[in-house]
Amino acid sequence: MNVAARYRYFTLILTLNIAFQLISDATAGKIVLMFGVGVSITVLYFPLTYIISDVVTEVYGYAVARMILWYTLLASVLAGLMYQLAVYVPAAPFFPGGDAYKTVFGIVPRVLVGGWLAVFAGDISNNYVLAKLKVLTRGKYLWLRTNASTLVGQLVNTAVFYGVALSGELRTNVLMEAILAGWLIKSAVEAIMTPVTYWIVGVLKKKEHVDFYDVNTDFNPFIIAPDTESD
């Protein structure tokens, strides 16, 4: 199935998802205080990728959402490698920003890997839960599906990232506080955006003439292209 040719808004959605992912990758190192807990600034906008995943899974199905995830992950890996190249190539003697580049983009390898694993595991979990709940609820209670899937996906994402990237670097209690705060804040953003999600889903279903149910979908997360059941 040529997804881009069949669905007129697919390319726009894919572009937005990749953009928010790369923005999050580049700015994740900035730590801010929220409710007295230090968290990454990305808690304010990284959840938008989960809203996109919810919308895509709800409208086009799990397989299309899985394909967008793989394309986004590929872009994130390539960007991460290029960020490291920009850090390790020596700056010109007259360039004053060399140290700043190292500070912002000099991410240790396990943080990079932790981020990629977290994106994959969290997004797949989110999409799986939403797709299964849609079939179970027969398409009713969209608010329940989006928020339940986000609670699962964001918990997996946050726990995997902190577990891989920062375990051993932070005290256990600080690590658990950061996981809990990040999970709750990101989930709260999804909840607040529920009316917007409803509106986008309604518009896309009408414009694209599709409302896919993952009844016979192959949920193997390592398939990149949509299977024939999603055609």
Residue pairs with C-beta under 8 A, 6 or more apart in sequence:
1 225
1 226
1 228
1 230
1 231
3 10
3 60
3 64
3 67
3 226
4 10
4 11
7 60
7 64
7 208
7 210
8 207
8 208
9 204
9 207
9 208
10 60
10 64
13 52
13 55
13 56
13 68
14 68
14 71
14 72
16 48
16 52
17 49
17 52
17 53
17 68
17 72
18 71
18 72
18 75
18 76
20 45
20 46
20 48
20 49
20 52
21 49
21 72
21 75
21 76
21 119
22 75
22 76
22 79
23 45
24 42
24 45
24 46
24 49
25 76
25 79
25 80
25 83
25 115
26 79
26 83
26 104
26 105
27 40
27 41
27 42
28 40
28 41
28 42
28 115
29 40
29 104
29 107
30 40
30 41
31 38
31 39
31 40
31 41
32 38
32 39
32 40
32 41
33 39
34 43
34 181
34 185
35 181
37 177
37 178
37 181
38 178
39 178
39 181
39 182
39 185
40 182
43 182
43 185
43 186
43 189
44 189
46 186
47 150
47 154
47 186
47 187
47 189
47 190
47 193
48 189
49 72
49 123
50 122
50 123
50 126
50 150
50 153
50 154
50 186
50 190
51 146
51 190
51 193
51 196
51 197
52 68
53 65
53 68
53 69
53 123
53 126
53 127
53 130
53 153
54 126
54 130
54 145
54 146
54 149
54 150
54 190
54 197
55 197
55 200
55 201
55 204
56 64
56 65
56 68
56 127
57 64
57 65
57 126
57 127
57 130
57 131
57 134
57 149
58 130
58 134
58 142
58 145
58 146
58 201
59 201
59 204
59 205
59 208
59 210
59 211
59 212
60 208
60 210
60 212
60 230
61 131
61 212
61 213
61 214
61 217
61 226
61 230
62 127
62 128
62 131
62 214
62 217
62 219
62 230
63 214
63 217
63 218
63 223
63 226
63 227
63 229
63 230
64 212
64 226
64 230
65 123
65 127
66 124
66 127
66 221
66 223
66 224
66 226
67 224
67 225
67 226
69 119
69 120
69 123
69 124
69 127
70 224
72 119
73 116
73 119
73 120
76 115
76 116
76 119
77 116
80 107
80 112
80 115
80 116
83 105
83 107
84 105
84 106
84 107
84 112
86 101
86 105
87 101
87 102
87 105
87 106
90 98
91 97
91 98
91 101
110 164
110 165
111 165
111 166
113 164
113 165
114 160
114 161
114 162
114 163
114 164
114 165
114 166
115 161
115 165
117 160
117 161
117 164
118 156
118 157
118 158
118 160
118 161
118 164
119 157
120 221
121 156
121 157
121 160
122 153
122 154
122 156
122 157
122 158
122 160
123 153
123 157
124 221
125 149
125 152
125 153
125 156
125 157
126 149
126 150
126 152
126 153
126 154
126 156
127 149
127 153
128 219
129 145
129 148
129 149
129 152
129 153
130 145
130 146
130 148
130 149
131 214
131 217
131 219
132 214
133 144
133 145
133 148
133 149
134 145
134 213
134 214
135 213
135 214
135 215
137 144
137 145
139 211
139 213
142 197
142 198
142 201
143 194
143 198
146 190
146 194
146 197
147 187
147 190
147 191
147 194
150 186
150 187
150 190
150 191
151 187
154 182
154 183
154 186
154 187
154 190
155 183
157 186
158 179
158 182
158 183
158 186
159 179
159 183
162 170
162 175
162 178
162 179
162 182
166 175
166 178
167 175
170 178
190 197
205 211
212 230
216 229
217 227
217 229
217 230
218 227
218 229
